[in-house]
Amino acid sequence: MLEKAEGIVLRTIAYGENNVILRIYTREAGKISVMARGAKKPKNKLSAAAQPFVYGMFLYYKGSGMSTLSQGDNIDSFRIIRDDIVKTAYASYMSELLDKLTDEKERNPYLFELFLQLLQKMNEDDDPEVLTRIFETKMMQQAGITPELNQCVRCKRKEGTFSFSVKEAGFLCHHCKGIDEYRFDIHQKTVQLLRTFFYMDMKRLGNVALKQSTKTELRQVLQTYYDEYTGIFLKSRRFLEQMENWSMKTDDKP
């Protein structure tokens, strides 16, 4: 049966001498895998669509086994991302996180739109690190690990200064922070950003410019939290961490 879906290529896997398996996140069918036969040949009609981050319309034959790609019409290849090693690293990390946290053929138009909007903003030269932190924050709900971001997880206090506790899974106010000696004593700007990123409608997002120290706090909190509660391993993360550490050293130079 021939199916049609609007989708974004999350990853490509070489199969045999000329074929490519595409992992595509679609609006209509969630995450699917399709075989693009002959796509490694430069003149093959599927080669342009069989690239990471390609956003397009895909026609595929759905059978009892793996589906077979019949046609791929590119809407946007996100060329700016693919030509920039830093943006490629962040986009690869987001793609892998989406892949790890979703089940095959689990339809979720919200996640599709979120991922598409973030790629579009990254392609328009918004800060890829900030966009990735937004994605991590919003994906916590999909992962089933949403922390308490509205109030103190212990006493329910909503006013005052807050720390973030991985152990307690949320914010601790200044009265309760002593219960976790390993808490993150983050700046209140970071506290506000975690709340904003989680609840914000992406359509209202402007170009967010943050100090490196704020981005570092966000990264430490989010990645430690993911490590504790998901246990997932992302191959793209190690390379990304090396780049982020290099970036911080560069920023620290006078």
ChimeraX commands (.cxc) that place a marker at each C-alpha (Angstrom):
marker #1 position 0.00,0.00,0.00 radius 0.5
marker #1 position 1.35,3.42,-0.96 radius 0.5
marker #1 position 1.52,5.92,1.92 radius 0.5
marker #1 position 2.39,9.62,1.97 radius 0.5
marker #1 position 3.95,11.48,4.89 radius 0.5
marker #1 position 5.52,14.82,5.72 radius 0.5
marker #1 position 8.74,14.09,7.55 radius 0.5
marker #1 position 12.28,14.91,8.64 radius 0.5
marker #1 position 15.16,12.47,8.22 radius 0.5
marker #1 position 16.64,11.74,11.65 radius 0.5
marker #1 position 19.45,9.47,10.48 radius 0.5
marker #1 position 20.68,7.41,7.56 radius 0.5
marker #1 position 22.14,3.90,7.68 radius 0.5
marker #1 position 24.09,2.43,4.77 radius 0.5
marker #1 position 22.69,-0.92,3.70 radius 0.5
marker #1 position 24.62,-2.93,1.16 radius 0.5
marker #1 position 26.54,-1.29,-1.62 radius 0.5
marker #1 position 23.93,1.20,-2.86 radius 0.5
marker #1 position 20.99,1.26,-0.45 radius 0.5
marker #1 position 20.21,3.47,2.52 radius 0.5
marker #1 position 17.79,2.95,5.40 radius 0.5
marker #1 position 16.17,6.21,6.44 radius 0.5
marker #1 position 14.88,6.86,9.94 radius 0.5
marker #1 position 12.17,9.49,9.38 radius 0.5
marker #1 position 10.06,11.33,11.95 radius 0.5
marker #1 position 6.73,12.07,10.29 radius 0.5
marker #1 position 3.73,14.19,11.14 radius 0.5
marker #1 position 1.24,11.51,10.08 radius 0.5
marker #1 position 2.80,8.26,11.28 radius 0.5
marker #1 position 5.41,9.13,13.90 radius 0.5
marker #1 position 8.82,7.50,13.50 radius 0.5
marker #1 position 9.24,5.15,10.57 radius 0.5
marker #1 position 12.08,3.32,8.82 radius 0.5
marker #1 position 12.14,3.03,5.03 radius 0.5
marker #1 position 14.55,1.50,2.53 radius 0.5
marker #1 position 15.80,3.91,-0.14 radius 0.5
marker #1 position 17.05,1.53,-2.81 radius 0.5
marker #1 position 19.99,2.82,-4.85 radius 0.5
marker #1 position 20.09,6.11,-2.91 radius 0.5
marker #1 position 23.90,5.99,-2.57 radius 0.5
marker #1 position 24.22,6.38,-6.33 radius 0.5
marker #1 position 24.69,10.11,-7.12 radius 0.5
marker #1 position 22.17,10.16,-9.98 radius 0.5
marker #1 position 19.52,8.14,-8.18 radius 0.5
marker #1 position 16.19,9.97,-7.82 radius 0.5
marker #1 position 16.17,9.29,-4.06 radius 0.5
marker #1 position 19.70,10.48,-3.26 radius 0.5
marker #1 position 18.74,14.10,-2.52 radius 0.5
marker #1 position 16.07,13.03,-0.02 radius 0.5
marker #1 position 18.28,10.41,1.64 radius 0.5
marker #1 position 20.29,12.94,3.69 radius 0.5
marker #1 position 20.20,13.81,7.42 radius 0.5
marker #1 position 17.82,16.64,8.41 radius 0.5
marker #1 position 16.06,16.73,5.03 radius 0.5
marker #1 position 12.49,17.94,5.48 radius 0.5
marker #1 position 10.15,16.78,2.74 radius 0.5
marker #1 position 7.20,14.77,1.51 radius 0.5
marker #1 position 7.82,11.05,1.31 radius 0.5
marker #1 position 5.93,8.40,-0.65 radius 0.5
marker #1 position 6.61,4.85,0.50 radius 0.5
marker #1 position 5.26,1.36,0.04 radius 0.5
marker #1 position 4.10,-0.07,3.34 radius 0.5
marker #1 position 4.30,-3.85,3.60 radius 0.5
marker #1 position 4.66,-6.58,6.19 radius 0.5
marker #1 position 8.41,-5.94,6.46 radius 0.5
marker #1 position 10.38,-2.71,6.08 radius 0.5
marker #1 position 8.71,-0.06,3.97 radius 0.5
marker #1 position 10.29,0.99,0.68 radius 0.5
marker #1 position 10.71,4.62,-0.32 radius 0.5
marker #1 position 9.18,5.40,-3.72 radius 0.5
marker #1 position 9.65,9.17,-3.88 radius 0.5
marker #1 position 11.08,11.99,-1.79 radius 0.5
marker #1 position 10.35,15.64,-2.55 radius 0.5
marker #1 position 12.50,18.05,-0.54 radius 0.5
marker #1 position 10.82,21.02,1.10 radius 0.5
marker #1 position 13.99,22.18,2.88 radius 0.5
marker #1 position 17.39,20.50,3.06 radius 0.5
marker #1 position 18.57,22.80,5.90 radius 0.5
marker #1 position 21.75,23.45,3.99 radius 0.5
marker #1 position 23.07,26.03,6.49 radius 0.5
marker #1 position 22.94,23.43,9.28 radius 0.5
marker #1 position 24.55,20.73,7.17 radius 0.5
marker #1 position 27.39,23.03,6.09 radius 0.5
marker #1 position 28.25,24.04,9.67 radius 0.5
marker #1 position 29.95,21.41,11.85 radius 0.5
marker #1 position 28.74,23.00,15.09 radius 0.5
marker #1 position 25.11,23.19,13.97 radius 0.5
marker #1 position 25.34,19.69,12.53 radius 0.5
marker #1 position 26.51,18.40,15.93 radius 0.5
marker #1 position 23.58,20.01,17.79 radius 0.5
marker #1 position 21.04,18.92,15.17 radius 0.5
marker #1 position 22.43,15.36,15.29 radius 0.5
marker #1 position 22.09,15.35,19.08 radius 0.5
marker #1 position 18.46,16.52,18.91 radius 0.5
marker #1 position 17.72,13.93,16.22 radius 0.5
marker #1 position 19.20,11.13,18.29 radius 0.5
marker #1 position 17.37,12.27,21.44 radius 0.5
marker #1 position 14.06,12.30,19.54 radius 0.5
marker #1 position 14.83,8.86,18.12 radius 0.5
marker #1 position 15.68,7.40,21.55 radius 0.5
marker #1 position 12.63,8.84,23.34 radius 0.5
marker #1 position 9.94,7.86,20.83 radius 0.5
marker #1 position 8.50,4.51,19.82 radius 0.5
marker #1 position 8.12,3.30,16.27 radius 0.5
marker #1 position 4.91,4.53,14.58 radius 0.5
marker #1 position 3.80,6.51,17.64 radius 0.5
marker #1 position 2.09,9.56,16.13 radius 0.5
marker #1 position 2.82,12.87,17.85 radius 0.5
marker #1 position 2.23,15.98,15.70 radius 0.5
marker #1 position 3.36,18.25,18.56 radius 0.5
marker #1 position 6.85,16.69,18.65 radius 0.5
marker #1 position 7.09,16.84,14.87 radius 0.5
marker #1 position 6.24,20.55,14.87 radius 0.5
marker #1 position 8.61,21.25,17.78 radius 0.5
marker #1 position 11.54,19.56,16.05 radius 0.5
marker #1 position 10.77,21.26,12.73 radius 0.5
marker #1 position 10.54,24.73,14.30 radius 0.5
marker #1 position 13.84,24.29,16.14 radius 0.5
marker #1 position 15.62,23.18,12.96 radius 0.5
marker #1 position 14.17,26.15,11.10 radius 0.5
marker #1 position 15.41,28.54,13.78 radius 0.5
marker #1 position 18.84,26.90,13.82 radius 0.5
marker #1 position 18.96,27.26,10.04 radius 0.5
marker #1 position 18.15,30.98,10.49 radius 0.5
marker #1 position 21.23,31.45,12.69 radius 0.5
marker #1 position 19.67,31.29,16.16 radius 0.5
marker #1 position 22.05,29.96,18.83 radius 0.5
marker #1 position 22.10,26.15,18.37 radius 0.5
marker #1 position 23.10,25.52,22.00 radius 0.5
marker #1 position 20.12,27.47,23.35 radius 0.5
marker #1 position 17.76,25.72,20.92 radius 0.5
marker #1 position 19.11,22.34,22.06 radius 0.5
marker #1 position 18.54,23.22,25.73 radius 0.5
marker #1 position 14.95,24.16,24.85 radius 0.5
marker #1 position 14.48,20.82,23.13 radius 0.5
marker #1 position 15.92,18.90,26.09 radius 0.5
marker #1 position 13.61,20.75,28.48 radius 0.5
marker #1 position 10.50,20.08,26.43 radius 0.5
marker #1 position 11.42,16.43,25.81 radius 0.5
marker #1 position 11.40,15.68,29.54 radius 0.5
marker #1 position 7.63,15.24,29.38 radius 0.5
marker #1 position 7.96,12.79,26.49 radius 0.5
marker #1 position 10.55,10.86,28.52 radius 0.5
marker #1 position 8.18,10.73,31.50 radius 0.5
marker #1 position 10.62,12.55,33.79 radius 0.5
marker #1 position 9.03,15.99,34.17 radius 0.5
marker #1 position 10.54,17.73,37.24 radius 0.5
marker #1 position 8.71,20.12,39.57 radius 0.5
marker #1 position 9.34,23.55,38.05 radius 0.5
marker #1 position 6.46,25.57,39.51 radius 0.5
marker #1 position 7.31,25.44,43.21 radius 0.5
marker #1 position 9.54,23.88,45.83 radius 0.5
marker #1 position 9.22,20.12,45.50 radius 0.5
marker #1 position 9.26,19.75,49.31 radius 0.5
marker #1 position 7.33,22.62,50.93 radius 0.5
marker #1 position 5.45,23.89,47.81 radius 0.5
marker #1 position 6.75,27.43,48.36 radius 0.5
marker #1 position 6.51,29.49,45.15 radius 0.5
marker #1 position 8.37,32.61,46.26 radius 0.5
marker #1 position 12.05,33.12,47.03 radius 0.5
marker #1 position 15.25,31.76,45.55 radius 0.5
marker #1 position 15.57,28.23,44.25 radius 0.5
marker #1 position 18.16,25.53,43.63 radius 0.5
marker #1 position 17.69,22.48,41.42 radius 0.5
marker #1 position 17.81,19.03,42.95 radius 0.5
marker #1 position 18.28,16.02,40.69 radius 0.5
marker #1 position 17.61,13.69,43.63 radius 0.5
marker #1 position 14.32,15.42,44.51 radius 0.5
marker #1 position 13.40,15.93,40.82 radius 0.5
marker #1 position 12.78,19.65,40.90 radius 0.5
marker #1 position 13.34,22.99,42.57 radius 0.5
marker #1 position 14.18,23.40,46.24 radius 0.5
marker #1 position 13.57,26.75,47.92 radius 0.5
marker #1 position 16.18,28.41,50.14 radius 0.5
marker #1 position 14.50,26.90,53.22 radius 0.5
marker #1 position 14.63,23.31,51.92 radius 0.5
marker #1 position 17.81,23.23,49.87 radius 0.5
marker #1 position 19.80,21.72,52.75 radius 0.5
marker #1 position 18.18,18.32,52.24 radius 0.5
marker #1 position 20.31,17.79,49.10 radius 0.5
marker #1 position 24.00,18.54,49.46 radius 0.5
marker #1 position 24.52,17.78,45.75 radius 0.5
marker #1 position 21.94,20.32,44.53 radius 0.5
marker #1 position 22.73,22.80,41.76 radius 0.5
marker #1 position 22.85,26.32,43.24 radius 0.5
marker #1 position 22.02,27.95,39.93 radius 0.5
marker #1 position 21.36,31.62,39.23 radius 0.5
marker #1 position 17.72,32.70,39.34 radius 0.5
marker #1 position 17.95,33.59,35.65 radius 0.5
marker #1 position 18.56,29.87,34.99 radius 0.5
marker #1 position 15.60,28.96,37.22 radius 0.5
marker #1 position 13.39,31.28,35.18 radius 0.5
marker #1 position 14.69,29.92,31.88 radius 0.5
marker #1 position 13.97,26.30,32.82 radius 0.5
marker #1 position 10.36,27.25,33.52 radius 0.5
marker #1 position 10.10,29.35,30.39 radius 0.5
marker #1 position 11.61,26.72,28.10 radius 0.5
marker #1 position 9.26,24.04,29.42 radius 0.5
marker #1 position 6.02,26.01,29.04 radius 0.5
marker #1 position 6.80,28.40,26.18 radius 0.5
marker #1 position 4.97,28.22,22.85 radius 0.5
marker #1 position 7.70,27.95,20.21 radius 0.5
marker #1 position 5.79,30.32,17.93 radius 0.5
marker #1 position 6.47,33.09,20.44 radius 0.5
marker #1 position 10.20,32.42,20.68 radius 0.5
marker #1 position 12.46,35.24,19.55 radius 0.5
marker #1 position 16.23,35.11,19.22 radius 0.5
marker #1 position 17.44,34.21,22.74 radius 0.5
marker #1 position 20.93,35.42,23.60 radius 0.5
marker #1 position 22.45,34.00,26.80 radius 0.5
marker #1 position 25.77,34.37,28.58 radius 0.5
marker #1 position 28.01,31.32,28.40 radius 0.5
marker #1 position 27.78,30.87,32.17 radius 0.5
marker #1 position 23.98,30.59,31.92 radius 0.5
marker #1 position 24.20,28.11,29.05 radius 0.5
marker #1 position 26.67,26.05,31.06 radius 0.5
marker #1 position 24.33,25.90,34.06 radius 0.5
marker #1 position 21.44,24.80,31.84 radius 0.5
marker #1 position 23.58,22.09,30.25 radius 0.5
marker #1 position 24.83,20.75,33.60 radius 0.5
marker #1 position 21.34,20.60,35.13 radius 0.5
marker #1 position 19.60,19.05,32.13 radius 0.5
marker #1 position 22.23,16.48,31.21 radius 0.5
marker #1 position 22.73,15.36,34.83 radius 0.5
marker #1 position 18.95,15.01,35.15 radius 0.5
marker #1 position 18.70,12.98,31.94 radius 0.5
marker #1 position 21.60,10.75,33.03 radius 0.5
marker #1 position 19.90,10.03,36.35 radius 0.5
marker #1 position 16.39,9.31,35.12 radius 0.5
marker #1 position 16.61,7.99,31.57 radius 0.5
marker #1 position 19.83,6.01,31.35 radius 0.5
marker #1 position 19.94,6.55,27.60 radius 0.5
marker #1 position 23.28,6.74,25.82 radius 0.5
marker #1 position 23.65,9.14,22.90 radius 0.5
marker #1 position 26.61,8.69,20.58 radius 0.5
marker #1 position 26.33,12.29,19.41 radius 0.5
marker #1 position 26.67,13.68,22.93 radius 0.5
marker #1 position 30.38,12.99,23.41 radius 0.5
marker #1 position 31.37,14.95,20.32 radius 0.5
marker #1 position 28.97,17.72,21.30 radius 0.5
marker #1 position 30.46,17.94,24.80 radius 0.5
marker #1 position 33.97,18.22,23.33 radius 0.5
marker #1 position 32.84,21.13,21.17 radius 0.5
marker #1 position 31.03,22.86,24.03 radius 0.5
marker #1 position 34.10,22.56,26.28 radius 0.5
marker #1 position 36.28,23.93,23.50 radius 0.5
marker #1 position 33.82,26.81,23.03 radius 0.5
marker #1 position 33.92,27.68,26.74 radius 0.5
marker #1 position 37.72,27.75,26.75 radius 0.5
marker #1 position 37.68,30.04,23.72 radius 0.5
marker #1 position 35.14,32.37,25.34 radius 0.5
marker #1 position 37.24,32.57,28.50 radius 0.5
marker #1 position 40.28,33.90,26.64 radius 0.5
marker #1 position 40.87,37.68,27.05 radius 0.5
marker link #1:1,2 radius 0.2
marker link #1:2,3 radius 0.2
marker link #1:3,4 radius 0.2
marker link #1:4,5 radius 0.2
marker link #1:5,6 radius 0.2
marker link #1:6,7 radius 0.2
marker link #1:7,8 radius 0.2
marker link #1:8,9 radius 0.2
marker link #1:9,10 radius 0.2
marker link #1:10,11 radius 0.2
marker link #1:11,12 radius 0.2
marker link #1:12,13 radius 0.2
marker link #1:13,14 radius 0.2
marker link #1:14,15 radius 0.2
marker link #1:15,16 radius 0.2
marker link #1:16,17 radius 0.2
marker link #1:17,18 radius 0.2
marker link #1:18,19 radius 0.2
marker link #1:19,20 radius 0.2
marker link #1:20,21 radius 0.2
marker link #1:21,22 radius 0.2
marker link #1:22,23 radius 0.2
marker link #1:23,24 radius 0.2
marker link #1:24,25 radius 0.2
marker link #1:25,26 radius 0.2
marker link #1:26,27 radius 0.2
marker link #1:27,28 radius 0.2
marker link #1:28,29 radius 0.2
marker link #1:29,30 radius 0.2
marker link #1:30,31 radius 0.2
marker link #1:31,32 radius 0.2
marker link #1:32,33 radius 0.2
marker link #1:33,34 radius 0.2
marker link #1:34,35 radius 0.2
marker link #1:35,36 radius 0.2
marker link #1:36,37 radius 0.2
marker link #1:37,38 radius 0.2
marker link #1:38,39 radius 0.2
marker link #1:39,40 radius 0.2
marker link #1:40,41 radius 0.2
marker link #1:41,42 radius 0.2
marker link #1:42,43 radius 0.2
marker link #1:43,44 radius 0.2
marker link #1:44,45 radius 0.2
marker link #1:45,46 radius 0.2
marker link #1:46,47 radius 0.2
marker link #1:47,48 radius 0.2
marker link #1:48,49 radius 0.2
marker link #1:49,50 radius 0.2
marker link #1:50,51 radius 0.2
marker link #1:51,52 radius 0.2
marker link #1:52,53 radius 0.2
marker link #1:53,54 radius 0.2
marker link #1:54,55 radius 0.2
marker link #1:55,56 radius 0.2
marker link #1:56,57 radius 0.2
marker link #1:57,58 radius 0.2
marker link #1:58,59 radius 0.2
marker link #1:59,60 radius 0.2
marker link #1:60,61 radius 0.2
marker link #1:61,62 radius 0.2
marker link #1:62,63 radius 0.2
marker link #1:63,64 radius 0.2
marker link #1:64,65 radius 0.2
marker link #1:65,66 radius 0.2
marker link #1:66,67 radius 0.2
marker link #1:67,68 radius 0.2
marker link #1:68,69 radius 0.2
marker link #1:69,70 radius 0.2
marker link #1:70,71 radius 0.2
marker link #1:71,72 radius 0.2
marker link #1:72,73 radius 0.2
marker link #1:73,74 radius 0.2
marker link #1:74,75 radius 0.2
marker link #1:75,76 radius 0.2
marker link #1:76,77 radius 0.2
marker link #1:77,78 radius 0.2
marker link #1:78,79 radius 0.2
marker link #1:79,80 radius 0.2
marker link #1:80,81 radius 0.2
marker link #1:81,82 radius 0.2
marker link #1:82,83 radius 0.2
marker link #1:83,84 radius 0.2
marker link #1:84,85 radius 0.2
marker link #1:85,86 radius 0.2
marker link #1:86,87 radius 0.2
marker link #1:87,88 radius 0.2
marker link #1:88,89 radius 0.2
marker link #1:89,90 radius 0.2
marker link #1:90,91 radius 0.2
marker link #1:91,92 radius 0.2
marker link #1:92,93 radius 0.2
marker link #1:93,94 radius 0.2
marker link #1:94,95 radius 0.2
marker link #1:95,96 radius 0.2
marker link #1:96,97 radius 0.2
marker link #1:97,98 radius 0.2
marker link #1:98,99 radius 0.2
marker link #1:99,100 radius 0.2
marker link #1:100,101 radius 0.2
marker link #1:101,102 radius 0.2
marker link #1:102,103 radius 0.2
marker link #1:103,104 radius 0.2
marker link #1:104,105 radius 0.2
marker link #1:105,106 radius 0.2
marker link #1:106,107 radius 0.2
marker link #1:107,108 radius 0.2
marker link #1:108,109 radius 0.2
marker link #1:109,110 radius 0.2
marker link #1:110,111 radius 0.2
marker link #1:111,112 radius 0.2
marker link #1:112,113 radius 0.2
marker link #1:113,114 radius 0.2
marker link #1:114,115 radius 0.2
marker link #1:115,116 radius 0.2
marker link #1:116,117 radius 0.2
marker link #1:117,118 radius 0.2
marker link #1:118,119 radius 0.2
marker link #1:119,120 radius 0.2
marker link #1:120,121 radius 0.2
marker link #1:121,122 radius 0.2
marker link #1:122,123 radius 0.2
marker link #1:123,124 radius 0.2
marker link #1:124,125 radius 0.2
marker link #1:125,126 radius 0.2
marker link #1:126,127 radius 0.2
marker link #1:127,128 radius 0.2
marker link #1:128,129 radius 0.2
marker link #1:129,130 radius 0.2
marker link #1:130,131 radius 0.2
marker link #1:131,132 radius 0.2
marker link #1:132,133 radius 0.2
marker link #1:133,134 radius 0.2
marker link #1:134,135 radius 0.2
marker link #1:135,136 radius 0.2
marker link #1:136,137 radius 0.2
marker link #1:137,138 radius 0.2
marker link #1:138,139 radius 0.2
marker link #1:139,140 radius 0.2
marker link #1:140,141 radius 0.2
marker link #1:141,142 radius 0.2
marker link #1:142,143 radius 0.2
marker link #1:143,144 radius 0.2
marker link #1:144,145 radius 0.2
marker link #1:145,146 radius 0.2
marker link #1:146,147 radius 0.2
marker link #1:147,148 radius 0.2
marker link #1:148,149 radius 0.2
marker link #1:149,150 radius 0.2
marker link #1:150,151 radius 0.2
marker link #1:151,152 radius 0.2
marker link #1:152,153 radius 0.2
marker link #1:153,154 radius 0.2
marker link #1:154,155 radius 0.2
marker link #1:155,156 radius 0.2
marker link #1:156,157 radius 0.2
marker link #1:157,158 radius 0.2
marker link #1:158,159 radius 0.2
marker link #1:159,160 radius 0.2
marker link #1:160,161 radius 0.2
marker link #1:161,162 radius 0.2
marker link #1:162,163 radius 0.2
marker link #1:163,164 radius 0.2
marker link #1:164,165 radius 0.2
marker link #1:165,166 radius 0.2
marker link #1:166,167 radius 0.2
marker link #1:167,168 radius 0.2
marker link #1:168,169 radius 0.2
marker link #1:169,170 radius 0.2
marker link #1:170,171 radius 0.2
marker link #1:171,172 radius 0.2
marker link #1:172,173 radius 0.2
marker link #1:173,174 radius 0.2
marker link #1:174,175 radius 0.2
marker link #1:175,176 radius 0.2
marker link #1:176,177 radius 0.2
marker link #1:177,178 radius 0.2
marker link #1:178,179 radius 0.2
marker link #1:179,180 radius 0.2
marker link #1:180,181 radius 0.2
marker link #1:181,182 radius 0.2
marker link #1:182,183 radius 0.2
marker link #1:183,184 radius 0.2
marker link #1:184,185 radius 0.2
marker link #1:185,186 radius 0.2
marker link #1:186,187 radius 0.2
marker link #1:187,188 radius 0.2
marker link #1:188,189 radius 0.2
marker link #1:189,190 radius 0.2
marker link #1:190,191 radius 0.2
marker link #1:191,192 radius 0.2
marker link #1:192,193 radius 0.2
marker link #1:193,194 radius 0.2
marker link #1:194,195 radius 0.2
marker link #1:195,196 radius 0.2
marker link #1:196,197 radius 0.2
marker link #1:197,198 radius 0.2
marker link #1:198,199 radius 0.2
marker link #1:199,200 radius 0.2
marker link #1:200,201 radius 0.2
marker link #1:201,202 radius 0.2
marker link #1:202,203 radius 0.2
marker link #1:203,204 radius 0.2
marker link #1:204,205 radius 0.2
marker link #1:205,206 radius 0.2
marker link #1:206,207 radius 0.2
marker link #1:207,208 radius 0.2
marker link #1:208,209 radius 0.2
marker link #1:209,210 radius 0.2
marker link #1:210,211 radius 0.2
marker link #1:211,212 radius 0.2
marker link #1:212,213 radius 0.2
marker link #1:213,214 radius 0.2
marker link #1:214,215 radius 0.2
marker link #1:215,216 radius 0.2
marker link #1:216,217 radius 0.2
marker link #1:217,218 radius 0.2
marker link #1:218,219 radius 0.2
marker link #1:219,220 radius 0.2
marker link #1:220,221 radius 0.2
marker link #1:221,222 radius 0.2
marker link #1:222,223 radius 0.2
marker link #1:223,224 radius 0.2
marker link #1:224,225 radius 0.2
marker link #1:225,226 radius 0.2
marker link #1:226,227 radius 0.2
marker link #1:227,228 radius 0.2
marker link #1:228,229 radius 0.2
marker link #1:229,230 radius 0.2
marker link #1:230,231 radius 0.2
marker link #1:231,232 radius 0.2
marker link #1:232,233 radius 0.2
marker link #1:233,234 radius 0.2
marker link #1:234,235 radius 0.2
marker link #1:235,236 radius 0.2
marker link #1:236,237 radius 0.2
marker link #1:237,238 radius 0.2
marker link #1:238,239 radius 0.2
marker link #1:239,240 radius 0.2
marker link #1:240,241 radius 0.2
marker link #1:241,242 radius 0.2
marker link #1:242,243 radius 0.2
marker link #1:243,244 radius 0.2
marker link #1:244,245 radius 0.2
marker link #1:245,246 radius 0.2
marker link #1:246,247 radius 0.2
marker link #1:247,248 radius 0.2
marker link #1:248,249 radius 0.2
marker link #1:249,250 radius 0.2
marker link #1:250,251 radius 0.2
marker link #1:251,252 radius 0.2
marker link #1:252,253 radius 0.2
marker link #1:253,254 radius 0.2
view
